Amino acid sequence: MRRGPVAAQAGAVLIRMLTALVLAAPAPTPSPAPTSPPAPAGTVTVAAIDAAVRSYLEATGVPGVAVAVTRGRTVIHTGGYGHTAQGEAVTDRTVMAVASVSKSMTALAVLQLADAGRVELDTPVRTYLPEFRPADERVARVTVRQLLNHTSGLSDRTYRSFSGPLAHDPREAVALMRTARLAAEPGTRFEYHNPNYQVAARLVEVLSGLPFDAYLRQRVFGPLGMADSRSIDTSDELPPSSRGHLMVAGRPVALPEPPAFGAGSGAVLSTARDMAAWLVAQTGRGRGPAGAPVVSAAAVAEMHRPSAEGYGLGWHTGTTPSGKPLVEHDGDMMTFTAYQALLPASGYGIAVMANTGTLHRDAQTIGARLVDLVEGRTPPRPNTSLVWIDLALLALAAVVALLGARGIRRGRRWAAVRRPGWAIAARHLPYLLPSGLLIGLHRVVSLLYRGRDISWPQTAYLYPTLTLLLAVASAAGVAVVISRTTPLIRTPRRR
């Protein structure tokens, strides 16, 4: 008995698998942080930190991680684990991408300018940046604070910064936003949107007269002793030594980061040693290593103060599993992840960078394990379920390839059976379904992520084995259609 079209069945399975993968990805659920006085906590040892990180790497196969743990103004530990994509040992001086952790650094730069009286947070952005002119008259009311707490009304649903034209510097990023419209009235709704911080980076440039990277180096990183940190504009500026990985079936695959612009929103490169200095400044009321203030204590408090949506200025706010205050931000790139956390009740600071991509969220998971360690909980066993999903998708790709080869061999026999033209077209449409899904995969992922923008190359990095399966199914489906229709074209049917 003839079974239903393989491509049609595979398409339904793929959609279910894609939905399951997306829904399985953890998402931040920030909530307002309660106020409580600092409480004593036991000192976390370097040996305990090492054990928590190494056990995770051994269980998951993650190639490289850098970690910093501080308490108050004391650096407890900075270290590297594993190796880079070039095979070199990761150390506390290995430069790695911190992705959206960069937003907290952009926010500090803006707050420095506010301390100096150069900008007021509740004044419209256009007062300082006339070139900020999206195609929506309501933009004239967007304030600097609303950029920093993601309540500007700008949205991935109305402006696609990843799948649209690629900017090369903050000036061009602002210029490209001339087609953007607001999805909500300014100040009325939280919506995480990377271009908010790209506009903030341009604001820093205009008010300071310095390129954004130069400003961060001279006014932020330099005074804090962060000698190895800097900001780039686009992902193609990542040095070869900072190349990250995809994890495929538990194995790291070194690849360059797909094209993207991120100045201000996600393009800082740093090290564990430098991130320790950054954490010390955050827990030390804005003071650098020598005790001199880099930003005012009031500005630090403003950055960490939550809005109604649980987002401060460049920081999420919430609580730990034990109910203690937590100030944090994570970062996702396709080949890197990062995480930083402040625990005000105990004075600890944690920073993690991993040279693996966003689907596995290794930096965030290791960071959560270190929070558990600080609060006296035993970290859970690492979840390796995605390895089995990858193996299942790879096995399914092999099956689809074999079925496609069989369909090609039987193409001429299939064409020999007389069928009306509409029946031929109807029979072949399911075989083209994987091609349509492959081409529009980034739109499907965007829909499942509630409108968040993503480019097609980023989607392929996010779900490499699913993309491979779709590519194999597409090639097999198209090849089967060609093998069946070519004999019909060459040999016209007799009436």
N, C-alpha and C positions, 0 to 999 in steps of 0.2 A: 504494500500500500504506500502511495506517495505521501511524504510528510510535508508540512508547511514550509515555506521558504526559510532557509537558514538565516538569511540576512534580517528578515522581519523578526524572527525569534531573538536573534542576537541584539537587535536594536532595543527591544523591550527590556532585556536583561541589562544592557548597558545603562539605560536610563535609571533602572532601579539601583544598580551599583553606584552610579554617580550620585544619586540622591543620598544613599546611605553614607558614602564617603564624606559628602559635604556636611550632612547633619552630624556626623561623628566628630568633625573638627571642633575643638573647644573654642568658645567665644567668650570675651570678657563680659562680666555682668557686674559693673561697678555699682557700688552703693555708697551713700554718704558715710564718712568715717566718724565714729563716735569720739568724743573727747575724753581722755583719761590721763592721769598722771603717769610718768614713766615708772615702770615696775622693774624690780631686779630680775635678772635672768642669768642662768649659768653660762659660763664662757664656753663657746664652741671651739674645739681644738682643731688644729690643722689636720691631725690624723683623721678626725671624724669627717671633715670636709673632703679629704682625699678619698676616703672609703665610699662616701655617698656618690662622688662623681665617677670614680673608677668602676664601681659596680654597675652604674648605668651604662657606661661605655662598653663594658664587657657584655652586657645583656643585649644591647641594641646594635652594636657595630658602628656607632657614630665615630667618625674619624678624628675630629679635633674639637676641643673645648678650652676656653679660657675663663677663669673665675676670679672674682675679687670679693672679699668679705671684710667689712669694716665694722667697728663699734665706736660710736662717737668720733673722736679724732684719731683713733688708733686703727692702723691697718693690721688686721688679724692674719690675712693670707691673700697673696696674689700668686697665681700659678697657671700653667698650661698643661694640657693632657692630650695625648695622642699626637697626630701629625697633620701637616698641611697637605694640600693637593699636590705639592711638589715633593712630599715625603720628608720634609723637615719637621723636627720636633716643635710642637706648639709650646711657647714659653709665655711669661707675663709681658714680654715685649713684642709678641707677634701681633701684627696689625690685622684687625678683622672688622667687618662692617657691623655697625650697631643698628642699622635700619631705622625704624620709627622711634627708637630711643632718642634719636637726633632731635625730636620735637621738643624735648625738655631743654635742650641746649639752645635751640632757637628762641624758646620762651625766655630763657635767662638773658639772652642778648637783648631782647625787647625790653625786659624789665630793667636792665642796666640803663638803657636810654630813658626809661621812665624815671629812674632815680636821678638822672642828670637833667631832668626837666625838658628833654627833647621830644617827648611824646606823652600823651595822656591816654590811658587805656580805654576810657569811655568816650573818646572823641572819634568821629568817623575817620576811617582809613583814608578816604579821599582827601582829607585836609592835608595830610602829609604826602600822599602818593596820588597825584592827579591822574597818572597814567592807568590807574585801576578803574577800568570802565567796562565791565561786563554789560551785556545787552539787557539790562533790567534796571529801571529807574530806582528800585528799592535799594540797590547796592549803595546809593549815596548815604544810606543810614547805617551801613555796616560799620561797627566800631572795631578798634584794635582788639579789645577784649574778646569780642565775638569771633574773631579769627582764631584766637588762641584757645578758646574753649569749645570750638566747633559748633557755635550756634549762629553762624553768619547767614544761614539759609542756603549756602552753596551746597551742592550735592553731586555725588557720582551719577545720579539719575538724570541730571540736567547738564552736566559737563563731564566728559570722559577724558581724563588726563592720561590714562594708560593706553587705551585703545585708539585714541585720537592722535593728532600730530604731536611729535615729540619735541619738547623744548630743549635748549642747550645751555641756558643760563637763566637766572631769576628774572631778568628784564624780559626775555622772550616768553617765559612762562606766564607773566602777567599780561603781555600783549596777546597771547593766544586765548586768553580768557574773555576776549571781547565778544565771543559768541555765547558765553555762559549766561544762564538764567537762574534765578533762585527757586528752590523747591518749597520754601517756607518764608514767612516774614522774619526779618532779622531778629534774633534774640528769643524766638519762640520755640525752637526745636533743636535738640542735639542731633547732629549727623556728622560722623567722622569723615573728613574729606581732606586728602593730602594737600590740594592746592591752597587751602587756608594758610598752611605754613610756608608754602612757596611764596605767597604774597608777603608774609611776614619777613621772609628772608630778603626780599626786594626792599621792603620798608627799612630794614636795617642798613642795606647798602645806601639808599638815598639819604637817610638821616645821618649816617656816619661818614659818607664819602669814601668808603672802603668796599672792595669786593667782599662778598659774604664770608668766604674762606679766610681772607686776610683779617676780617674783623674777629672771627672766632679765635684765630691763632693769637692775635695781639691782645685782645681784651678778655678772652675767656680761658682758652687753653694755656697760653703763656703764663698768666698770673697764677694759675692753679698747678703749674708744673707738669702739665699734660703734653710733654715734649713730642710724643709720637702721634698726636691726634691732629686731624685735619678734616675738611669737608670737600667733597667733590661735587660735580654737577650731575653727571650722567653715569650710568653703570659701566659704560665702556672705558671710563677712567680708572676703574678698579685695577690695581697692579696685579701682575700674574701671581705674586706671592699671596694675594688675598682671594684667590679663586676658591669657590666653595663646591658643594656637592649636592647631588640628588641621592636619596636612598632608594634603591630598587631591590626589593626582596631581601632587605637586610644588608645589602652591599652598597658602599659609597661609589658614586660615579662622578668624577670631577668634570665640571662644565663651566663655561663662562656664564655670568649673569645675563639674562635677556635684556634687550634695550629698555631703558626707563630713565626718566628724569626725577631727581629727588632732593635737590638743594633746598634746605630748610625743613623738609618733611621726612627725609630718611637717607641722608648721604654722608653721615659722619663715619670716619674710620678711626678706630681707637684700639687700645690695648688693655689688658687686665690691670696693669700698673697704673695707667692713666685713669681708668674707670674707678679705681680705688680713690684717687685724688678727687674725682668728681663726687663720689658718694660722701667723702669727708666734708666737702663744701656744703652739700645738701643737708647733712645732719649737724653741721657746725655753723648754721645761721649765715651761710654765704661767705665764710672766711677761707682764705687760701692757706697753704701749708705754713706760711710765716705768721699767720694770724691776721693779715690785712684783709679787709672785706673786698670781695670781688663784686658783690651785689649786697644790697641791704638785707638785714634780717626780715624786715617787713615784706620785701619783695619775695624772699624765699617762702614765707608764710602764705603770701598771695598765690604763688604757684601751686602750693600743696593744698590750698583750701578748695573743697569741692563745690561745684555748682549743683543745682538740683538734679542733674543727670549723673553725678558722680565723677565728673571730669573737671580737674582744676585748670591750670595753664601749663599744658605739656605733660601732665601727670593724671593717671586714673587714681581714684581713691576708693577704698573699700575696707574690708576686714579680712583677717586671716581666718583659717578654719577654727581657731580658738576664740574668735571674736575680737581680737586686738586690732587697732588701726593699721592700715596698710596703704602705703603710697607707692605706686608702681607704674611702669609702662613697659610694654614689650615691643618687639620689632620683628617684622617678617620680610625677608626677601626670598627669591626663589631658590637661592643656594646658601643663604645664611639666616640665622635667627639670633635674637638678642633679648635680654630681659634685665630689668633693674628694679629693685624694691628697697623701700625704706620702712623700717618697723619702729615707729616713734616710741612705743612702749618700752622697748628694750635698747634702743639706740643702734640697732644693727642696720647695715646696708649691704646689699647683695647685688652683684652684677655678673651676668653670664653671657658669653658669646659662643655660638656653635657654628661650625662651617658645614651645616646641613640646612636644607630648605624648609619652607613654611608648613608643608603638610604634616610633618612629624613634630614640629614645635619643640625641638629638643632643648633649646635654651630655656624656654618657659617651663618645661617639665623639670629640668635640673634645678632651676630657680625655686620651684615649688618644693622640691626635695630639701633644699637648703633652708627654706622657711620652716619646714617640718623639723629640721634638725635644730634650728634656733629655738623653737618652741617645745622641744622635748618629745616630739612624735617620731615614730619609726617610719621612714619613707616607704611608700608601697613598692611592690615589685613593678618594674617597668612593663608597660603594655606593648606587646609585640604583635598585636593582631593585624596591623597593616602589612606585615611580612606575608602573612597567609593570604591576604587579599591580593597582594602583588602576584604571588605564586599562582593563585586561581586565575587571575586575568592573563598571565603569561601562558598558562596551560590552555585557556580558552582561545587565545590567539593562535596557538599551534593547531588546535582542532579546526578553527575557522579556515586556516591556511590549507589544511588537508581537504576539507570539504570543498573549498574553492578550486583546488586542483582537480578533484573528481568532477566538479561541475563543468570545468573547462573541457575535460576529455569527452564529456557527454554532450557537448554543445551541438555538434553536427547532428547527432541522433535526435536531440530535442527539436531542432529546426525542421527535421524531416516530417514531423507531425503537423497536419494542416490545422491552423487555428485562425480565427478572424483577427484583424489588426488590433482591435480594441483589447482582445484577450491577451495578445502578446505584450502590449504596453502595460496592462494591469499586472500581468505575471512578473514583469521586470521592475516595477516601481519599488517593491520591498527590497530588492537587491541594491538599490541606490540610496536607501535610507541611511546606512552608515556614512556615506559620503556627505550627505546633508548635515548629519550630526557632527561629523568631524569638522566641517567648514565652520559651523556655527557653535562649536563647543564652548567658546568663551562667552557667548551670549547665554547659553544654558547655565553655565556656572554663575554668571552675573545674576541671573534670575534666582537661582537657588541661594545666593548670598544676599538676597534682598536688595538687589540693585547695585551692589558694589562693582566698580569698574575693574576689568581685567583684560589684558590683551591676549591674543591667541597664543603667542609664544609663552607667555606666563602660564597660561592654562596647561600647555603641554608639559611644562616643568612641574606644575602643581600635581598633575596626575599622569606621570610618564607611562605607566603600564596600561592605563585606560586609553591614553592617546595611541599607544602602539597597537592595542587591540582594534581600535576604530580604524587606524590606518590599514591594518591587515584586512579587516572586514570590508573596507572601502575598495581596496585593490582587488580583493577576491570577487566582490559583487560586480564591479565594473568589468573585470575580465570575463566573468561568466556571461554577462549581457553581450559583450562583444563576440564571444565564441558562439552565441546562439543567433545573433542578428546578422553577422557577416555572411553566413551561407544564404540567408534570405535575400540579402542585397545582391549577391553575386548570381543567384539563381532565382530569377523571378518565378513566382508560382503560376502554374497553368490554370486557366479558368475552367 
